[in-house]
């Protein structure tokens, strides 16, 4: 007895004229009496399967009548070219089996749904074409990130999610940690990355980070993914060069490999095609003058908000660096600017089209006494940072790094309004399920 092989839908072009079995889920069905059509998906593509009543068993024909949206099935038949069908091939069905029935009240229907309803049903919303396209772009961005650093001989270092030290001023999620007091969900892997850079020279960490900010903007999540490289002996200028090469690489990779998904998202790819290094650089002090000339109420010393960032990239086709912010607006670990002690050697990279900051980076303070003074100024517990201060006692070195927010980057590349669609199961201040 000949066993008919299983095939993914994406593999069907290599099986033209052959018999295969395909498993997946029904997206929709239609029938003209003696001929029936099933459109199904399996995660790799869409397939039109055609049943002719007198060419299949009565049992198989009866099973077709039970199919509803999202029924999981297996079809067996011959692969044949058809330019009108999704993917350019269809399946002439010889047999049909049902794995799992789906009630007719499947929540996600081909109509408008409110965002809260869709998020309540995120486990089903993921199955829709738009959400699958976003997910595949995210996958490509993640793979591009790993390939970029692998090709440049960076070492991946997995940093702790539970930590006693904080890296940013924003809120913390705390939990009791046995007899050792309070532990915090990591806001960043950077501090540990700095230690690893002294061991390996060039490293990056890549994982989930957590911010307990009570923010409801379209740019914030309480749990998000961040990639953070750290490079020994890189100064602030080196750091910005690495950032622009990195972002250009990611965008080019998505353009090369995810055109169908960008088309599904109706993304204007001509905008992405312009993303090539180098990127413009604007000193913070000049940025304030530009903003004030455009009517912003921002004053020197303020951090820049979302509206300010949008004004600064107005008319720009590529990302823009804003660098050398005031010390008072930035984190304690940033290197004091020798040319202006009011500022630190740092940068934010702002994406065009109003998407705002996607990267924050800096040269790190490598002077032990200055770093200790900044920790005390911020009112942080010195004992939690003794190991971090040790890095400046035993062979201190110039070093720089940055953090790229994955969801913000995916949101920009996809052209989506809210980053909650850029992660499979978003966590916001008012959403913990599904």
Protein Blocks (a to p, Z undefined) as FASTA:
>chain_A
ZZdddddfklmmmmgoiacddddddfbdcdehjaccddddehjaccdddddfklccfklm
mmmmmpcehiacdddddddddfkbghhiacddfbdcdfbdcdfklfbacbdddfklmmmm
mmmmmmpmklmmmmmmmmmmmmmmmmmmmmnopacddddfbdcbdfbfbdcddddehjno
padddfbfklmmmmmmmmnopacddddddddbdcfbfkbcfbdcddddddehiafklmmm
mmmmmmmmmmmmmmmmmmmmmmmnopafklmmmmccddddddfklmmmmmmmnopabdeh
iacdfklmmmmmgoiabdcddehiafklmcfkbccdfklmkbccddddddehhnopabdc
ddddfbfklmmmmmmmnopafklmmmmmmmmmnopacdddddddfklmmmmmnopablkl
mpfbacdfkbcbZZ
